[in-house]
Amino acid sequence: MSMNPNKLVDAIGKPCAAFTKKDIKKYIAENNIQHVNFLYPAGDGRIKTLNFVINSEAYLDEILTCGERVDGSSLFSFIEASSSDLYVIPKYRTAFMDPFAELPTLNFLCSFFNKDGLPLESSPEYTLHKACEQFRKDTGMEFQAMGELEYYVIAPESPFFPATDQHGYHESAPYAKFNEFRQKCMLYIAQAGGQIKYGHSEVGNFTLDGKIYEQNEIEFLPCPAEDAANQLTLAKWIIRNLAFKCGYDITFAPKITTGKAGSGMHIHMRLMKDGVNQMLKDGEISDIAKGAISGMMTLAPSITAFGNMNPTSYFRLVPHQEAPTNVCWGDRNRSVLVRVPLGWTSKNDLCKQANPNEDDSAYDTKQKQTVEMRSPDASANVYLLMAALATACRYGIMQGAAGIALANSTYVNVNIHKKENEALLNSLKTLPDSCVKSAGCLKEQRAIYEDAGVFSPAMIDGIIGQLEAFKDTTLRADLANDLPAMQKLVETYFHCG
């Protein structure tokens, strides 16, 4: 706890998960905090805010205990105005000091409850909770995840030290202009409870109309999927707020111009049992991991309905641009849909070799092994996306030997987009190329998501309707040579998610 950046952890002397109402009230009193914010993600995936000023100890106790009433029909499309009241209840474990408030303010993420005092069945957050609980019940394991959040920073062009177009990967200052901004974002995210792995500049960078567009990425550490979704949602809120303070613009859009790198939101997963990562066995990918991969192979066409939720998503999912288009998986292979990243399975002591004066290392490196789904982008509602991935992995594991066989049959160890591998490429199934086609795939596979009541039928109907409303079946072909129309489309969804 001594190195935890969340100020409350140090002051209260407990990890966030152990915070109680008594702890929160004591912290507020001792630090003269007069404002509280309730934050909650709505149907559009963005965080909404409810502000309170503390006018008495009794009132503080009331809002921390009872939450507050909100209009659900303004937050979720599936709620009717005639019966729209919901309760938002703060989760004490999510408390953090607002880094943007001029007046000292304590923030909480909230959960939604219905008129009967029960969790809102169709809320994205509770859907993910149900998916994780069902995964644990059926497999005996915990579903953990983390995201890679890519975004572009946009600011007036600098004449000094121009970056090389589309070669910004891990670039350093002064060629990368927003490293310091990214570091401050990372600090604020960490102070809000985010468990960050690292940050860096990404491939994409270009200038347009006197502005520089620089792509960056912040990657997180694996943790329980519900926490991972909270962290990604808060991270987008923090990055946008800090950009506004600094006079920058930010976009998480999957595609912002033709011929330049798009932004994804890759999701890494690992399965834990009794604190041990189940993704490896004897240094090789385990049958459990293959089962989970097979579920993603099966449901890949409909996972796009949760992970790629506006038309520009499908301008990113095109061949030869490091975004997947075919249903397959492989080791360290960036042309596949599901990738098993380079692990630390070597028996060699890398630390000792790099630092000869060190004693032998005894780090359990197998804990670091994940598998990565590469199709999603930040247009997704991250709670529903992770719920879909948990459902897919559970489905594949429950298929037993048949799931392992499917995983073996969809494995590739070559770049499928090279000419010599054309026959293999043509043998693989492809991802949908529009929102409408994703909706069709979800219709075909919806029973798997609705199994055990994880996704409600009303929610699935709502997502299908939302995707079909884009009417983009032929949009990618229609705009292939129409740059002005493409840019107008990009502007429409520039601030998606």
Secondary structure, 3 states (H helix, E strand, C coil): CCCCCCHHHHHHCCCHHHCCHHHHHHHHHHCCCCEEEEEEECCCCCEEEEEEECCCHHHHHHHHHHCEEEEHHHCCCCCCHHHCEEEEEECHHHCEECCCCCCCEEEEEEEEECCCCCECCCCHHHHHHHHHHHHHHHHCCEEEEEEEEEEEEEEECCCCCCCCCCCCCCCCCCCCCCHHHHHHHHHHHHHCCCCEEEEEEEEEEEEECCEEEEEEEEEECCEEHHHHHHHHHHHHHHHHHHHHHHCCEEECCCCCCCCCCCCCCCEEEEEEECCEECCEECCEECHHHHHHHHHHHHHHHHHHHHHCCCCCHHHHCCCCCCCCCECCEEECCCCCCEEECCCCCCCCCHHHHHCCCCCCCCCCHHHHCCEEECCCCCCCCHHHHHHHHHHHHHHHHHCCHHHHHHHHHCECCCCCCCHHHHHHHHHCCECCCCHHHHHHHHHHHHHHHHHHHCCCHHHHHHHHHHHHCCCCCCHHHHCCCCHHHHHHHHHHCCCCC
